[in-house]
């Protein structure tokens, strides 16, 4: 694949990324608000600290609180870099988007390079690169301050390195280790990519032999050559992750932030916000009964399988990718990709089923999008060949361009609808979806200012990162549970204002009656569906 083609695909990716970012004037949802806020903290010299709590998994003592105890810091670092470099000439959120849009622009050329390494055919590489500029359900999210674009890019680079550096095993081992480190610095499950890197190095030791037996592969793991390559892989990973491990050690006394393991024991997604989080134990999960434990995981397996085709594969390219993968089933890159996807799918469906269903699998599986789209053109060729065998009077010179055109019309149309429904909405063409949270919190912030609330008064909200960004006031998260749990959080964290957003789990009248019965909280106003309560000092 020549440089000119890669540059043109970069320009295509940049144009699509810029177009997608134009209507996004704020992060949009909690994950993205969190990365933006912590990026602001870093850019303004506040370090890895935050004036918020969005969950209680690490038994937080209060505010300020160490940041990134659940999510990883890579996107915050990129956000901070954008703010430091460009905030003097544009709003901070737009400055934060600059580097992330450049990340997005790199995805088409990387996907094309991967496709060319797999096929050696420029037409297939070109098609893969164009497909990678239109990613369906991912499109509304990959230009905001979230990890999707970075994860997608790193996944594409990983498989390109596996496919393109076969004759340089030592260099490949180091590079794969570096990518695995960047994956882990971006998302917690990125640690799985260290194992993937080890497998990639092992597969490379067997050259192009597809008939290498499992016994031969197993023996090869215990050779001096593989030991050296394994050390180089781990060294590349450690080069990226060592500074973050040191930060965690000095902040928490261990390599990993505390509390994350408690997510293993939830019996529904909302229990990620349980208070106190010490209730999340193996006994807590098993108390729900084996039927509930198994049914949740079966549901996750089904939902995540659907996401694999509808989201990761943009439907039609995903189906074509299965056909293409079968054509290339003996290639190590395809086998490695299938193994990696199966492990990720299993972890997100069986180990973390509720987080997986609510977005973690969608985020993590973005790493396989470039491989899927690099394989889809080969599947399209196989389908065209089958049609030509079936309809012998058809001309190859006409049917293939027609099929390519239909495929592009599908992915561009599907992507446009996904973006418009996710960002703009279809109510008069206004940007209502993306701005809903910011508009609501601006109204609440105006009321609190008029009510004499100080900027240091803590607010309990369903979306603390967004509330802090919009109002500047510290915030803690709405805990899972009834009014008595809310009272406990209000007392333990000196909360002054409570925002009840959405529909309570119990009957609404009974909920508010119980919430105010202790004379601790008093309803002040209702603004845009948000009920505002004030703590009444004794």
C-alpha positions as CSV (number, residue, x, y, z in Angstrom):
1,X,0.0,0.0,0.0
2,X,1.7,3.2,-1.2
3,X,2.0,6.3,1.0
4,X,-0.2,8.4,-1.3
5,X,-3.1,6.0,-0.7
6,X,-2.6,6.0,3.0
7,X,-2.5,9.8,3.0
8,X,-5.7,10.0,1.0
9,X,-7.4,7.6,3.5
10,X,-6.1,9.7,6.4
11,X,-7.7,12.8,4.8
12,X,-11.0,10.9,4.4
13,X,-10.9,9.9,8.0
14,X,-10.0,13.4,9.1
15,X,-12.9,14.8,7.1
16,X,-15.4,12.3,8.6
17,X,-14.0,12.9,12.1
18,X,-14.3,16.7,11.8
19,X,-17.8,16.4,10.4
20,X,-18.8,14.2,13.3
21,X,-17.3,16.5,15.9
22,X,-19.0,19.7,14.7
23,X,-22.3,19.2,16.5
24,X,-20.7,18.0,19.7
25,X,-20.1,21.0,21.9
26,X,-19.8,18.9,25.1
27,X,-18.8,15.4,26.1
28,X,-22.4,14.1,26.0
29,X,-22.6,11.3,28.5
30,X,-21.0,10.2,31.8
31,X,-17.9,8.3,30.6
32,X,-16.9,11.1,28.2
33,X,-17.6,13.8,30.9
34,X,-15.3,11.9,33.3
35,X,-12.4,11.7,30.8
36,X,-12.9,15.4,29.9
37,X,-13.0,16.5,33.5
38,X,-10.0,14.5,34.6
39,X,-8.2,15.8,31.5
40,X,-9.0,19.3,32.6
41,X,-7.6,18.5,36.1
42,X,-4.4,17.4,34.5
43,X,-4.1,20.3,32.1
44,X,-4.7,22.8,35.0
45,X,-2.1,21.3,37.2
46,X,-4.4,19.5,39.6
47,X,-2.9,16.1,38.9
48,X,-4.7,12.8,39.3
49,X,-7.4,14.1,41.7
50,X,-11.1,14.7,41.3
51,X,-13.7,16.6,43.1
52,X,-16.3,13.9,42.6
53,X,-17.3,10.3,43.5
54,X,-19.3,8.5,40.8
55,X,-19.1,5.1,42.6
56,X,-18.2,3.8,46.0
57,X,-16.3,0.6,45.1
58,X,-13.1,1.7,46.7
59,X,-14.7,2.9,50.0
60,X,-13.8,6.5,49.3
61,X,-13.0,8.7,52.3
62,X,-14.4,11.8,50.7
63,X,-13.6,14.6,48.3
64,X,-11.0,15.4,46.9
65,X,-10.5,11.8,45.8
66,X,-7.7,10.1,43.7
67,X,-8.9,9.8,40.1
68,X,-9.1,6.8,37.8
69,X,-9.9,4.2,40.4
70,X,-12.2,2.5,37.8
71,X,-11.4,3.9,34.4
72,X,-7.8,4.1,32.9
73,X,-6.0,7.4,32.2
74,X,-4.9,7.3,28.5
75,X,-7.9,9.3,27.2
76,X,-7.6,11.8,30.0
77,X,-3.9,12.3,29.1
78,X,-4.8,12.9,25.4
79,X,-7.6,15.3,26.5
80,X,-5.2,17.2,28.7
81,X,-2.7,17.5,25.9
82,X,-5.3,18.9,23.6
83,X,-6.4,21.4,26.2
84,X,-2.9,22.5,26.9
85,X,-2.1,23.0,23.2
86,X,-5.2,24.5,21.8
87,X,-7.4,25.9,24.6
88,X,-6.1,29.4,23.9
89,X,-7.7,29.5,20.5
90,X,-10.9,27.4,21.0
91,X,-13.2,26.2,23.8
92,X,-11.7,23.6,26.1
93,X,-13.9,20.8,24.9
94,X,-13.1,21.5,21.2
95,X,-9.4,21.7,22.2
96,X,-9.8,18.3,23.8
97,X,-11.3,16.9,20.6
98,X,-8.4,17.9,18.4
99,X,-6.1,15.0,19.2
100,X,-9.0,12.5,19.4
101,X,-10.1,13.5,15.9
102,X,-6.5,12.9,14.7
103,X,-6.7,9.4,16.3
104,X,-9.9,8.8,14.4
105,X,-8.3,10.0,11.1
106,X,-5.6,7.3,11.5
107,X,-8.1,4.4,11.6
108,X,-8.8,4.2,7.8
109,X,-5.2,4.1,6.7
110,X,-4.3,1.6,9.4
111,X,-7.2,-0.6,8.4
112,X,-6.1,-0.4,4.8
113,X,-2.6,-1.3,5.7
114,X,-3.8,-4.3,7.6
115,X,-6.0,-5.4,4.7
116,X,-3.1,-5.1,2.3
117,X,-0.8,-7.1,4.6
118,X,-3.5,-9.8,4.7
119,X,-4.4,-9.9,1.0
120,X,-1.6,-8.2,-1.0
121,X,-4.4,-6.6,-3.1
122,X,-4.8,-2.8,-3.3
123,X,-8.5,-2.9,-4.3
124,X,-9.3,-4.8,-1.1
125,X,-7.2,-2.5,1.0
126,X,-8.9,0.6,-0.5
127,X,-12.3,-0.8,0.3
128,X,-11.3,-1.7,3.8
129,X,-9.9,1.8,4.4
130,X,-13.1,3.5,3.2
131,X,-15.3,1.1,5.3
132,X,-13.2,2.1,8.3
133,X,-14.3,5.7,8.0
134,X,-17.9,4.8,8.6
135,X,-18.4,2.7,11.7
136,X,-22.1,2.7,12.3
137,X,-23.0,2.8,16.0
138,X,-19.5,3.8,16.9
139,X,-19.7,7.0,14.9
140,X,-21.4,9.3,17.5
141,X,-18.9,8.3,20.2
142,X,-15.4,8.2,18.6
143,X,-14.9,11.9,18.4
144,X,-15.9,12.8,21.9
145,X,-13.7,12.4,24.9
146,X,-14.0,8.6,25.2
147,X,-11.8,5.6,24.5
148,X,-13.5,4.1,21.5
149,X,-11.4,5.7,18.8
150,X,-8.1,5.0,20.6
151,X,-9.1,1.4,21.3
152,X,-10.0,0.9,17.6
153,X,-6.8,2.4,16.4
154,X,-4.6,0.3,18.8
155,X,-6.4,-2.8,17.7
156,X,-5.8,-2.1,14.1
157,X,-2.1,-1.4,14.7
158,X,-1.8,-4.6,16.8
159,X,-3.0,-6.8,14.0
160,X,-1.1,-4.9,11.3
161,X,2.1,-5.5,13.3
162,X,1.3,-9.2,13.6
163,X,0.7,-9.4,9.9
164,X,3.5,-7.1,8.7
165,X,6.6,-7.8,10.9
166,X,6.9,-11.6,10.5
167,X,10.6,-11.5,9.7
168,X,11.6,-9.3,12.7
169,X,10.5,-11.3,15.7
170,X,12.4,-9.3,18.4
171,X,11.2,-5.9,17.1
172,X,7.7,-7.4,16.7
173,X,7.7,-8.6,20.3
174,X,8.7,-5.2,21.7
175,X,6.1,-3.4,19.6
176,X,3.3,-5.8,20.5
177,X,4.3,-5.3,24.2
178,X,4.1,-1.5,23.8
179,X,0.7,-1.8,22.2
180,X,-0.5,-4.1,24.9
181,X,0.6,-1.5,27.5
182,X,-1.2,1.2,25.7
183,X,-4.3,-0.9,25.5
184,X,-4.1,-1.5,29.3
185,X,-3.5,2.2,29.9
186,X,-6.7,2.9,27.9
187,X,-9.0,0.3,29.4
188,X,-8.8,-2.2,32.3
189,X,-9.5,-5.2,30.1
190,X,-6.6,-4.1,28.0
191,X,-4.5,-6.4,30.2
192,X,-5.8,-9.2,28.0
193,X,-3.8,-7.8,25.1
194,X,-0.6,-8.8,26.9
195,X,-1.6,-12.4,26.5
196,X,-2.6,-11.6,22.9
197,X,0.9,-10.2,22.4
198,X,2.4,-13.4,23.8
199,X,0.3,-15.5,21.4
200,X,1.2,-13.3,18.5
201,X,4.9,-13.8,19.1
202,X,4.3,-17.6,19.6
203,X,2.4,-17.8,16.3
204,X,5.2,-16.0,14.6
205,X,7.7,-18.6,15.6
206,X,6.0,-21.1,13.4
207,X,6.4,-19.2,10.3
208,X,3.6,-19.8,7.8
209,X,3.0,-23.4,8.7
210,X,-0.7,-23.9,9.1
211,X,-0.3,-27.6,9.9
212,X,1.8,-27.1,13.0
213,X,0.3,-29.3,15.7
214,X,-0.7,-28.2,19.2
215,X,2.1,-30.4,20.6
216,X,4.7,-28.6,18.5
217,X,3.3,-25.2,19.6
218,X,3.3,-26.2,23.2
219,X,7.0,-27.4,23.0
220,X,8.0,-24.2,21.3
221,X,6.8,-22.2,24.3
222,X,9.7,-23.6,26.4
223,X,12.5,-22.8,24.1
224,X,15.2,-20.2,24.8
225,X,14.1,-18.2,21.7
226,X,10.5,-17.8,22.9
227,X,11.7,-16.9,26.4
228,X,13.7,-14.1,25.0
229,X,10.8,-12.9,22.9
230,X,8.5,-13.2,25.9
231,X,10.8,-11.0,28.0
232,X,10.9,-8.4,25.2
233,X,7.1,-8.4,25.0
234,X,6.8,-7.9,28.8
235,X,9.5,-5.2,28.7
236,X,7.5,-3.3,26.0
237,X,4.4,-3.6,28.1
238,X,6.2,-2.5,31.3
239,X,7.7,0.5,29.6
240,X,4.2,1.9,29.2
241,X,2.6,0.7,32.3
242,X,5.3,1.1,34.9
243,X,4.7,4.8,35.6
244,X,1.0,4.1,36.1
245,X,1.7,1.2,38.4
246,X,4.0,3.4,40.5
247,X,1.2,6.0,40.8
248,X,-1.2,3.3,42.0
249,X,1.4,2.0,44.5
250,X,2.0,5.4,46.0
251,X,-1.7,6.3,46.0
252,X,-3.2,3.0,47.1
253,X,-0.4,0.7,48.2
254,X,-0.8,-1.7,45.2
255,X,-0.3,-1.9,41.5
256,X,-4.0,-1.7,40.8
257,X,-6.6,0.7,42.2
258,X,-8.8,-0.9,45.0
259,X,-12.4,-1.8,44.6
260,X,-12.5,-2.9,41.0
261,X,-12.7,-6.5,41.9
262,X,-16.1,-5.9,43.6
263,X,-17.7,-5.5,40.2
264,X,-17.4,-9.3,40.0
265,X,-20.1,-9.8,42.5
266,X,-23.0,-7.5,41.3
267,X,-26.3,-9.2,40.5
268,X,-27.5,-6.2,38.3
269,X,-25.7,-3.2,36.7
270,X,-27.0,-0.6,39.2
271,X,-25.2,-2.4,42.0
272,X,-22.0,-0.8,40.7
273,X,-23.3,2.1,42.7
274,X,-24.0,0.2,45.8
275,X,-23.3,1.9,49.2
276,X,-21.5,0.7,51.1
277,X,-19.7,-1.3,48.5
278,X,-18.5,-3.8,51.1
279,X,-21.8,-5.6,50.6
280,X,-20.5,-6.8,47.2
281,X,-19.1,-10.2,48.0
282,X,-19.3,-13.7,46.5
283,X,-21.9,-14.6,49.1
284,X,-24.0,-11.6,47.9
285,X,-24.0,-12.8,44.3
286,X,-24.8,-16.4,45.2
287,X,-27.6,-15.3,47.5
288,X,-29.5,-14.3,44.4
289,X,-29.7,-18.0,43.4
290,X,-28.0,-20.0,40.7
291,X,-30.9,-19.5,38.3
292,X,-30.4,-15.7,38.5
293,X,-26.7,-16.0,38.1
294,X,-26.9,-18.2,35.0
295,X,-29.8,-16.3,33.4
296,X,-27.9,-13.0,33.6
297,X,-24.9,-14.6,31.9
298,X,-27.0,-16.3,29.2
299,X,-28.6,-12.9,28.4
300,X,-25.2,-11.3,28.2
301,X,-24.0,-14.0,25.8
302,X,-26.9,-13.3,23.5
303,X,-26.8,-9.5,23.7
304,X,-23.0,-9.3,23.2
305,X,-23.3,-11.7,20.2
306,X,-25.8,-9.4,18.6
307,X,-23.5,-6.4,19.2
308,X,-20.7,-8.4,17.5
309,X,-22.5,-8.2,14.2
310,X,-24.7,-5.1,14.6
311,X,-22.1,-2.8,16.2
312,X,-18.6,-4.2,15.7
313,X,-19.4,-5.5,12.2
314,X,-21.8,-2.8,11.1
315,X,-24.2,-5.7,10.1
316,X,-23.3,-6.5,6.5
317,X,-19.5,-6.0,6.7
318,X,-19.6,-8.3,9.8
319,X,-21.4,-11.1,7.9
320,X,-18.9,-10.6,5.0
321,X,-16.0,-10.7,7.5
322,X,-17.1,-14.2,8.7
323,X,-17.0,-15.4,5.1
324,X,-13.6,-13.7,4.6
325,X,-12.2,-15.1,7.8
326,X,-13.2,-18.6,6.6
327,X,-11.3,-18.0,3.3
328,X,-8.2,-17.0,5.4
329,X,-8.8,-19.5,8.3
330,X,-5.3,-20.8,8.1
331,X,-3.7,-17.5,8.6
332,X,-2.2,-16.7,12.0
333,X,-3.7,-13.2,12.1
334,X,-7.2,-14.5,11.7
335,X,-6.7,-17.3,14.2
336,X,-5.3,-14.8,16.7
337,X,-8.2,-12.5,16.1
338,X,-10.7,-15.2,16.7
339,X,-9.0,-16.3,19.9
340,X,-8.8,-12.8,21.2
341,X,-12.4,-12.0,20.4
342,X,-13.6,-15.3,22.0
343,X,-11.7,-14.5,25.2
344,X,-13.0,-10.9,25.3
345,X,-16.5,-12.1,24.5
346,X,-16.3,-14.7,27.3
347,X,-14.9,-12.3,29.9
348,X,-17.5,-9.6,29.1
349,X,-20.4,-12.1,29.1
350,X,-19.5,-14.5,31.8
351,X,-17.3,-12.6,34.3
352,X,-18.7,-9.1,33.9
353,X,-22.1,-9.7,32.3
354,X,-23.9,-6.6,33.5
355,X,-21.1,-4.2,32.7
356,X,-20.6,-6.0,29.4
357,X,-24.3,-5.6,28.4
358,X,-24.3,-1.9,29.4
359,X,-21.4,-0.8,27.3
360,X,-18.1,-2.4,28.4
361,X,-18.3,-5.0,25.6
362,X,-19.2,-2.3,23.0
363,X,-16.2,-0.3,24.1
364,X,-13.7,-3.2,24.3
365,X,-14.8,-4.9,21.1
366,X,-14.0,-1.7,19.1
367,X,-10.4,-3.1,19.1
368,X,-11.5,-5.8,16.6
369,X,-13.3,-3.4,14.2
370,X,-10.2,-2.8,11.9
371,X,-9.7,-6.6,11.6
372,X,-13.3,-7.1,10.8
373,X,-13.4,-4.4,8.1
374,X,-10.0,-5.6,6.7
375,X,-11.5,-9.1,6.3
376,X,-14.9,-8.0,4.9
377,X,-13.6,-7.2,1.3
378,X,-12.3,-10.8,1.0
379,X,-15.7,-12.0,2.0
380,X,-17.3,-9.8,-0.6
381,X,-15.0,-11.3,-3.2
382,X,-16.0,-14.8,-2.1
383,X,-19.7,-13.9,-2.4
384,X,-19.2,-12.4,-5.9
385,X,-17.3,-15.5,-7.0
386,X,-20.2,-17.7,-5.7
387,X,-22.7,-15.6,-7.6
388,X,-20.7,-15.8,-10.8
389,X,-20.6,-19.5,-10.5
390,X,-24.4,-19.6,-9.9
391,X,-25.3,-17.1,-12.6
392,X,-22.8,-17.9,-15.4
393,X,-24.1,-15.2,-17.7
394,X,-23.3,-12.4,-15.2
395,X,-20.1,-10.3,-16.0
396,X,-17.5,-10.0,-13.2
397,X,-16.7,-6.5,-14.4
398,X,-20.2,-5.3,-13.6
399,X,-21.3,-7.4,-10.6
400,X,-18.3,-6.6,-8.4
401,X,-18.6,-2.8,-8.7
402,X,-22.3,-3.1,-8.1
403,X,-21.8,-5.1,-4.9
404,X,-19.1,-2.7,-3.7
405,X,-21.4,0.3,-4.4
406,X,-24.3,-1.4,-2.5
407,X,-22.0,-2.1,0.4
408,X,-20.8,1.5,0.6
409,X,-24.3,2.8,0.4
410,X,-25.3,0.6,3.3
411,X,-22.4,1.5,5.6
412,X,-22.6,5.2,4.9
413,X,-26.4,5.3,5.3
414,X,-26.3,3.2,8.5
415,X,-23.6,5.4,9.9
416,X,-25.5,8.6,9.1
417,X,-28.7,7.3,10.7
418,X,-26.7,6.2,13.8
419,X,-25.0,9.6,14.1
420,X,-28.2,11.6,13.6
421,X,-30.2,9.5,16.1
422,X,-27.4,9.5,18.7
423,X,-26.4,13.2,18.5
424,X,-29.0,15.3,16.7
425,X,-32.3,13.4,17.2
426,X,-35.2,13.7,14.9
427,X,-37.3,16.3,16.7
428,X,-37.1,19.3,14.4
429,X,-33.4,18.7,13.6
430,X,-32.2,20.3,16.8
431,X,-29.2,19.0,18.7
432,X,-31.3,17.7,21.5
433,X,-29.9,14.3,22.3
434,X,-26.3,15.3,22.9
435,X,-27.1,18.5,24.9
436,X,-29.8,17.1,27.1
437,X,-27.5,16.6,30.2
438,X,-25.7,19.9,29.9
439,X,-28.9,21.9,29.4
440,X,-30.5,20.2,32.5
441,X,-27.5,20.8,34.7
442,X,-27.2,24.4,33.5
443,X,-30.7,25.1,34.7
444,X,-30.1,23.3,38.0
445,X,-26.9,25.2,38.5
446,X,-28.7,28.5,37.9
447,X,-31.3,27.6,40.5
448,X,-28.6,26.7,43.1
449,X,-26.7,29.9,42.4
450,X,-29.9,31.9,43.0
451,X,-30.6,29.9,46.2
452,X,-27.2,31.0,47.6
453,X,-25.4,27.6,47.2
454,X,-21.6,27.9,47.5
455,X,-19.3,26.4,44.9
456,X,-17.9,24.2,47.6
457,X,-21.2,22.6,48.5
458,X,-21.5,18.9,47.6
459,X,-24.3,17.8,45.3
460,X,-25.7,14.3,45.0
461,X,-26.3,13.6,41.3
462,X,-26.8,10.7,38.9
463,X,-24.0,12.0,36.7
464,X,-21.3,13.6,38.9
465,X,-18.7,14.2,36.2
466,X,-21.2,16.1,34.1
467,X,-22.4,18.1,37.0
468,X,-18.9,19.1,38.1
469,X,-18.0,20.2,34.5
470,X,-21.2,22.2,34.0
471,X,-21.5,23.9,37.4
472,X,-18.0,23.7,39.0
473,X,-19.6,22.3,42.2
474,X,-18.3,19.0,43.7
475,X,-20.6,16.0,43.3
476,X,-21.1,12.4,44.5
477,X,-23.1,9.7,42.8
478,X,-26.7,8.6,43.5
479,X,-26.3,5.3,45.3
480,X,-28.2,2.1,44.4
481,X,-30.9,1.6,47.0
482,X,-33.8,3.4,48.6
483,X,-34.1,6.7,50.7
484,X,-32.3,5.2,53.7
485,X,-29.2,4.6,51.6
486,X,-29.4,8.2,50.2
487,X,-29.7,9.5,53.8
488,X,-26.5,7.5,54.7
489,X,-24.6,9.0,51.8
490,X,-25.8,12.5,52.6
491,X,-24.6,12.2,56.1
492,X,-21.3,10.4,55.4
493,X,-20.2,12.8,52.7
494,X,-21.7,16.1,54.0
495,X,-24.0,16.4,50.9
496,X,-25.9,19.7,50.8
497,X,-28.1,19.2,47.7
498,X,-29.8,16.1,46.3
499,X,-30.9,15.8,42.7
500,X,-33.5,13.1,42.0
501,X,-33.3,12.4,38.3
502,X,-35.4,9.8,36.4
503,X,-37.8,7.4,37.9
504,X,-37.2,5.9,41.4
505,X,-37.2,2.1,41.7
506,X,-40.1,2.3,44.2
507,X,-43.5,4.0,43.8
508,X,-42.7,7.7,43.4
509,X,-45.0,9.2,46.1
510,X,-43.7,6.7,48.6
511,X,-40.1,7.4,47.6
512,X,-40.4,11.2,48.2
513,X,-42.4,10.7,51.3
514,X,-39.7,8.5,52.8
515,X,-36.9,10.7,51.5
516,X,-38.3,13.7,53.3
517,X,-39.8,12.0,56.4
518,X,-36.7,12.3,58.5
519,X,-36.6,16.1,58.2
520,X,-33.1,15.7,56.8
521,X,-34.1,16.7,53.3
522,X,-36.6,19.2,52.0
523,X,-37.9,19.5,48.4
524,X,-37.0,22.9,46.9
525,X,-37.9,22.8,43.3
526,X,-38.5,20.6,40.2
527,X,-36.7,21.7,37.0
528,X,-36.9,19.8,33.8
529,X,-37.8,16.5,35.4
530,X,-35.1,16.9,38.2
531,X,-36.3,17.2,41.7
532,X,-34.0,19.3,43.9
533,X,-33.8,18.7,47.6
534,X,-31.8,20.6,50.2
535,X,-30.3,19.2,53.4
536,X,-31.8,20.9,56.4
537,X,-29.2,21.5,59.1
538,X,-30.3,20.7,62.7
